[in-house]
Amino acid sequence: MNRVATVFILLTVLYSQTALAVDSYRFMHVTIETPWVIFLFLLCIVMSPFLLSVILHWYFAGKKSETENENNK
């Protein structure tokens, strides 16, 4: 029984590494478009805080604060 269990574990380990390698290769199709997609994705992540900052600055720049409104009355 011990020998059967050893063979079973050995076959399971060998098969699982092969299966993972095949699945990872099928999952990751690297083409010439892949670097551009990564670049555009990272560009969106990096530029979105700047865009949000510009929008918020533009929105709040036209508003007066409550203290300025009280002083002008």
C-alpha positions as CSV (number, residue, x, y, z in Angstrom):
1,M,0.0,0.0,0.0
2,N,2.9,2.3,0.8
3,R,4.4,1.9,-2.7
4,V,1.0,2.6,-4.4
5,A,0.6,5.8,-2.4
6,T,4.1,6.9,-3.3
7,V,3.5,6.3,-7.0
8,F,0.2,8.1,-6.8
9,I,1.8,11.2,-5.1
10,L,4.7,11.2,-7.5
11,L,2.3,11.1,-10.6
12,T,0.1,13.8,-9.0
13,V,3.1,16.1,-8.5
14,L,4.5,15.5,-11.9
15,Y,1.1,16.0,-13.6
16,S,0.2,19.1,-11.6
17,Q,3.4,21.0,-12.6
18,T,2.8,20.1,-16.3
19,A,-0.8,21.2,-16.1
20,L,0.1,24.5,-14.5
21,A,2.7,25.2,-17.1
22,V,0.2,24.5,-19.9
23,D,-2.5,26.6,-18.3
24,S,-0.2,29.5,-17.7
25,Y,1.0,29.4,-21.3
26,R,-2.6,29.4,-22.6
27,F,-3.5,32.2,-20.2
28,M,-0.7,34.5,-21.2
29,H,-0.7,35.2,-24.9
30,V,2.0,37.8,-25.4
31,T,1.7,39.7,-28.7
32,I,3.0,43.0,-30.0
33,E,-0.1,44.7,-28.5
34,T,0.7,43.5,-25.0
35,P,3.2,46.3,-24.0
36,W,0.9,48.9,-25.4
37,V,-2.1,47.6,-23.4
38,I,0.1,47.6,-20.3
39,F,1.3,51.1,-21.0
40,L,-2.2,52.5,-21.6
41,F,-3.5,50.8,-18.4
42,L,-0.7,52.3,-16.3
43,L,-1.1,55.7,-18.0
44,C,-4.7,55.7,-16.9
45,I,-3.8,54.8,-13.4
46,V,-1.1,57.5,-13.2
47,M,-3.0,60.3,-14.9
48,S,-6.4,59.8,-13.1
49,P,-5.3,61.6,-9.9
50,F,-4.0,64.5,-11.9
51,L,-7.3,64.7,-13.9
52,L,-9.3,64.6,-10.7
53,S,-7.1,67.3,-9.1
54,V,-7.7,69.6,-12.1
55,I,-11.4,69.0,-12.0
56,L,-11.7,69.6,-8.3
57,H,-9.5,72.8,-8.5
58,W,-11.6,74.1,-11.4
59,Y,-14.8,73.3,-9.5
60,F,-13.8,75.0,-6.2
61,A,-11.8,77.9,-7.7
62,G,-15.0,79.7,-8.7
63,K,-16.7,79.3,-5.3
64,K,-16.1,81.8,-2.5
65,S,-15.6,80.5,1.0
66,E,-18.2,81.2,3.7
67,T,-15.8,83.5,5.6
68,E,-15.3,85.7,2.5
69,N,-19.1,86.0,2.0
70,E,-19.5,87.0,5.7
71,N,-16.7,89.6,5.4
72,N,-18.2,91.2,2.3
73,K,-21.7,91.8,3.9
